[in-house]
Amino acid sequence: SLVTKTNFPGGVKIPVSQARPTATWVAEGAGSDKQKLSIQDVVFAYYKLRCAVAMTFEVANLSLDIFEAHFIQVVSEAMVEALEQAIINGSGSGQPKGILKETPDEGQAIEVAADGKLDYALLCEAEGALPDAYEPDSVWLMSKKTFMQFVGMVDADGQPIARVNYGLGGKPERYLLGRPVAINSYMPDYKPTVEADTIFAAIFRMKDYDLNYAAQMVIKTYEDNDTDDTVTKAILLADGKVLDKSSLVTLTKKQAG
């Protein structure tokens, strides 16, 4: 995962500094100003995430061990998907607050008019809005269908603005204007018309999101005495927050009217 993961207890104030000190050149024997760092506190809650699947008594007694292992796998995957979705657009109420629920800094919320379209200039505007200090490690966030709409576009010199490389094992590595693209299924695809203003893409430095586990995932298997079903259950306590939103640049398709 690209995000930062921690294990602080829920309800405890954790000091976080977003300040960036400045180094200055000084004459021989001279000192420099002492800069005070601005410290803020972040408090993580402890939201419960739970997933349980049941296997009937009949199936449990007829199934192979590999089938039972599959149940554990699908439960684990469901938990991971729920965490990933919360990181992107969690409401912050009863679950972690997602990246896209933050309000970008001034000039970093890029809008596509109702009659506008995806083009090279739009990407340049978004890249220009990203502060220099956050250039390293920031990635594009969007769905696969949105990325594919950029494939085939070219810049003023006729060079493709989107690129797909194939890394180890043939795994695709996607880039827009040289910036990595982290595709996900938790953001809406870009559409020419929308019924409400819709964020369809964003740039963000993912390590500035902290996913905090108050309790790591535990998987248990037990028998329901009322139904005789074998239940596989996964449970964890977690919260997540953006610690520094300065790298967030959003692209929003505006509704008509």
Phi, psi and omega in degrees: 000148182275344184277165175277137179241133180227174182223050178279148175295147178293145177085359181263136178285124180249121180289135180226132177249127176255001184286151177236104180295156182246131176270142181231150175280135181228160179286165180303130178081355182270157177255187178228166180297142176274118184265133178267126179277137177278119182251130175240157179256141173238137181241122178268137173274190177220086180275139182270130174245129187220143175215133180221138175231147183244144176239126184298159180302320182295313181294320181300325182276344181256345187279160176273162179301325182295329178290320178295322177296327179296322178301316179297321181296314183292327177294316179298317180295322178297322178294317180297317180298320179296321178293317180298317179297319179295323179299322182281307187218031176300145186286335184087356177248107183076005181199166178301155177269126185279164180302317185284355175273354176278152176267119181298156175296163183304133179084001183248010174253096184274134182245142173251118183300160181304325179261010179276179182210169176286133176202177182298321181298325180297316178296320179297321178297317180294316179297322179293334181281342181284121180301144182304322184296339183253010181301311179293139173078349178286144183229160171279143174239126179189170177280165179296321181295322177295315179301317183295339177286340176274337180296130182101340176286151180231159177273190183296338179264006179082011180272138179299138179270343178245146181215142176237118174257164178238112184272213181299132179072013179076016181287128182294140174236115189257144181220145170235119184051037178084354181265134179301146178246122176260097182284151179208163180257016184255001177244146181290150175289150175292133177229146181300327178229141180226154180275343177211154178307130189227124173281117183249350179201159180201159170246136180201146173271104193297334181291350177275003173256129181251117174261110186254126178262114172282334175210126181294161182296132177238134179247128180232149174235128181213168180256130174279112185294336181282326184246349184068009177287149171265120186252130173253123187232138174239141182211144175206165175240126183205162172211161180210145181212154169279121180275331180213113184265006187298339180270355186285120173235124182248149174245119185240127173275124183274145177282158179286152175095000000 
